[in-house]
């Protein structure tokens, strides 16, 4: 029995090794096949890209060729009789005319741009807008005062005060800067007090 067991274990070991070798070979074959497929796909993609590039280059060369042909045709239409040698004064006059025409074209372009910009600005700012102007109370405690201005009308909301700090000797109360309200007092329509304090 021991001999039979040893023979069985030997054969099972050899069979297991053969199976492992075969599976390794199969995995290697599958990996190689996948790699070759990827390489073929990459080559096909490169070929497609190359053909597209070639087609684009051909189309561009056709366009350039057509443009050149149009220019040569235009040059051929000019008669030799029209080409006369110009005097120095005539050539100067032609150059001056060209420069004047160029300046006029630039000016007209600039004017058209300005008018377009002005039209856009008028369209955007046709309606009067609400202006909210805090005159005090931002990033500080006290002195809350805010101006709401719309067109030619203005309302003041709150008019707070604050107490002096230690370095403000001889000052009893600190008030906000209301010079904007004084300058535009003809626009002032009212004042709204939202709350009060006992102090």
LINNOR-V100202 format. One record per residue. RES is the residue in one letter. PHI is phi as a letter, one per 30 degrees, with the letter a starting at -180 (999 if undefined). PSI is psi in radians with two decimals (999 if undefined). NEAR is the number of other C-alpha atoms within 8 Angstrom. Layout:
# LINNOR-V100202
{{RES:PHI:PSI:NEAR} {RES:PHI:PSI:NEAR}}
This chain:
# LINNOR-V100202
{{X:999:-0.66:4} {X:d:-0.65:5} {X:d:-0.75:6} {X:d:-0.71:7} {X:d:-0.75:8} {X:d:-0.69:8} {X:d:-0.74:8} {X:d:-0.74:8} {X:d:-0.69:8} {X:d:-0.79:8} {X:d:-0.63:8} {X:d:-0.65:8} {X:d:-0.81:8} {X:d:-0.68:8} {X:d:-0.74:8} {X:d:-0.72:8} {X:d:-0.72:8} {X:d:-0.74:8} {X:d:-0.75:8} {X:d:-0.77:8} {X:d:-0.76:8} {X:d:-0.75:8} {X:d:-0.69:8} {X:d:-0.76:8} {X:d:-0.74:8} {X:d:-0.76:8} {X:d:-0.74:8} {X:d:-0.76:8} {X:d:-0.77:8} {X:d:-0.74:8} {X:d:-0.75:8} {X:d:-0.71:8} {X:d:-0.72:8} {X:d:-0.74:8} {X:d:-0.74:8} {X:d:-0.67:8} {X:d:-0.78:8} {X:d:-0.76:8} {X:d:-0.72:8} {X:d:-0.74:8} {X:d:-0.77:8} {X:d:-0.75:8} {X:d:-0.72:8} {X:d:-0.70:8} {X:d:-0.76:8} {X:d:-0.71:8} {X:d:-0.73:8} {X:d:-0.76:8} {X:d:-0.77:8} {X:d:-0.74:8} {X:d:-0.67:8} {X:d:-0.76:8} {X:d:-0.76:8} {X:d:-0.73:8} {X:d:-0.73:8} {X:d:-0.76:8} {X:d:-0.68:8} {X:d:-0.76:8} {X:d:-0.73:8} {X:d:-0.73:8} {X:d:-0.64:8} {X:d:-0.76:8} {X:d:-0.81:8} {X:d:-0.71:8} {X:d:-0.75:8} {X:d:-0.72:8} {X:d:-0.77:8} {X:d:-0.74:8} {X:d:-0.71:8} {X:d:-0.74:8} {X:d:-0.76:8} {X:d:-0.65:8} {X:d:-0.74:8} {X:d:-0.68:8} {X:d:-0.66:7} {X:d:-0.47:7} {X:d:-0.40:6} {X:d:2.27:7} {X:d:2.66:7} {X:d:-0.42:5} {X:d:-0.56:5} {X:d:-0.38:6} {X:d:1.64:6} {X:c:2.58:5} {X:d:2.35:4} {X:c:2.61:6} {X:d:2.97:6} {X:d:-0.70:6} {X:d:-0.73:6} {X:d:-0.71:8} {X:d:-0.68:9} {X:d:-0.78:8} {X:e:-0.75:8} {X:d:-0.75:8} {X:d:-0.74:8} {X:d:-0.75:8} {X:d:-0.73:8} {X:d:-0.82:8} {X:d:-0.69:8} {X:d:-0.75:8} {X:d:-0.73:8} {X:d:-0.73:8} {X:d:-0.76:8} {X:d:-0.72:8} {X:d:-0.74:8} {X:d:-0.77:8} {X:d:-0.73:8} {X:d:-0.67:8} {X:d:-0.79:8} {X:d:-0.71:8} {X:d:-0.75:8} {X:d:-0.67:8} {X:d:-0.77:8} {X:d:-0.77:8} {X:d:-0.69:8} {X:d:-0.79:8} {X:d:-0.72:8} {X:d:-0.73:8} {X:d:-0.74:8} {X:d:-0.75:8} {X:d:-0.73:8} {X:d:-0.66:8} {X:d:-0.68:7} {X:d:-0.78:7} {X:c:0.56:8} {X:d:-0.86:6} {X:d:2.50:5} {X:d:2.58:7} {X:c:2.75:7} {X:d:2.24:8} {X:c:2.22:8} {X:c:1.98:8} {X:c:1.81:8} {X:d:2.09:10} {X:c:-0.20:11} {X:a:2.91:11} {X:j:-0.05:11} {X:d:2.30:7} {X:h:0.52:4} {X:a:2.86:6} {X:c:2.18:7} {X:j:-3.09:9} {X:h:0.63:14} {X:d:2.09:14} {X:a:2.29:14} {X:b:2.40:13} {X:c:2.26:13} {X:c:2.01:12} {X:c:2.26:12} {X:b:2.03:10} {X:h:-2.00:7} {X:c:0.42:6} {X:b:2.57:9} {X:b:2.43:12} {X:b:2.41:12} {X:c:2.28:13} {X:c:2.09:12} {X:i:2.80:12} {X:a:1.37:11} {X:d:2.92:10} {X:b:2.99:11} {X:b:2.88:10} {X:c:2.63:7} {X:d:2.71:10} {X:d:3.13:5} {X:d:-0.54:5} {X:d:-0.01:5} {X:c:1.35:7} {X:d:2.39:5} {X:i:0.07:4} {X:c:2.25:7} {X:d:-0.78:6} {X:b:2.59:8} {X:c:2.19:10} {X:c:2.74:8} {X:d:2.87:12} {X:d:2.00:7} {X:c:0.47:7} {X:d:-0.55:6} {X:d:-0.69:7} {X:d:-0.69:8} {X:d:-0.71:7} {X:d:-0.55:6} {X:c:0.63:8} {X:d:-0.36:7} {X:d:-0.40:4} {X:d:-0.33:8} {X:d:2.12:11} {X:c:-0.37:7} {X:l:3.04:7} {X:b:2.35:8} {X:c:2.22:8} {X:c:2.08:8} {X:d:-0.56:6} {X:a:2.94:5} {X:b:2.89:5} {X:b:2.71:4} {X:d:-0.51:3} {X:d:999:2}}
